Amino acid sequence: MADKKDDYSFWTKYKRFAGTEIMLYVIMVIGIILGIVIFSYL
């Protein structure tokens, strides 16, 4: 039972940060794509 509780708390903590983590990855990918586009036209 204790293990299940630890997993549950871990997943609830992860869900809180998952959204911001996904946003960081999206922003990073968009930045890389924009950089490639800008440098390909220079």
N, C-alpha and C positions, 0 to 999 in steps of 0.2 A: 504493500500500500504506500509506503514511504517513497519508493522509486516512482510510482505513478504520480504522486503529488509533485515530486521534483520535476518530472517531465512536463507536467501541466504548467507549473510556474515558469519553466524554461520557455515553453511554447508561447505563453501569454506575453512574456517579456520580449520574445523574438517578434511576435506579431506587432508589438508597439513600434519596434525599430525597423520592421520589414518595409513599411511604406516609405520611410525616409531613405532607406538603403536603395530601394528600387528607383526612387527619384534621382538619387546621386548617380546611379548607373545610367539612367536615361539622359541626364544632363551631360555626363561624360561622353556618351556615344554621340549625342547631337554636336557637342563641341568638336569631337574628332572629325565627324563628317563635314562640319562647316570649315574646319581647318584644311581638310583635303581639297574641298571645293575652292576655297580662296586661293590656296597655293597652286592649284592646277591652272587657275586663270592668270596668275602673276607671271 
